[in-house]
């Protein structure tokens, strides 16, 4: 939807490149209305998704993670097409990783407005906003693109995160408090502590095995492939009475 809006806005501006000031103002107004409609549809679609999976934080977290990655890819494409200066991309990556991705990894933990988490998120969003405003190759020509970024890539994430929090305060906690830690601190702990690295490896291995087990339950072909590739899983399946 965001890419479609970009294309429509660019085509409209090209068509009106020699138009009068009144026509240009009308075109910008139409673009703004279109952006608001797209932003409204995104929020509505997110609300529909949350209605179905409100009590499945893992699924909500996964979708938000994909959204952050898609936003980062879109911003990188802007750099490749010369829309923004190279330094803007690195500011954006830092804000996305330390801000949005950190929040996604800690979801559904709720944080108070006066907490370091909230202050950090606000500061990163403001910094990212000013970076794109100052780093546009031609801000006057691409002001519509800046508005798109503002509504769909920057300030929409706090809305999505807040909407995604469970209504029940008892569910607004992460299963393991060790994961409700700032991303920079977690990276430092992994780099400096062998026990943290072993615990992380064990957690990743457990996640991987659970995913393999879930896939094997859904597909006999996948189960045969897993058993062919892993003698350990073949023994486990045989013990469970599901030998292949």
ZINOR-V288086 format. One record per helix or strand of 3 or more residues. SS is the DSSP state (hx for helix, st for strand). FROM is the first residue (numbers start at 1). LEN is the number of residues. If there is no record, write none. Layout:
ss=SS from=FROM len=LEN
ss=SS from=FROM len=LEN
//
This chain:
ss=hx from=2 len=14
ss=hx from=21 len=33
ss=hx from=57 len=24
ss=hx from=86 len=21
ss=hx from=116 len=20
ss=hx from=143 len=12
ss=hx from=156 len=9
ss=hx from=169 len=3
ss=hx from=177 len=3
ss=hx from=183 len=10
ss=hx from=194 len=25
ss=hx from=220 len=10
ss=hx from=231 len=9
//
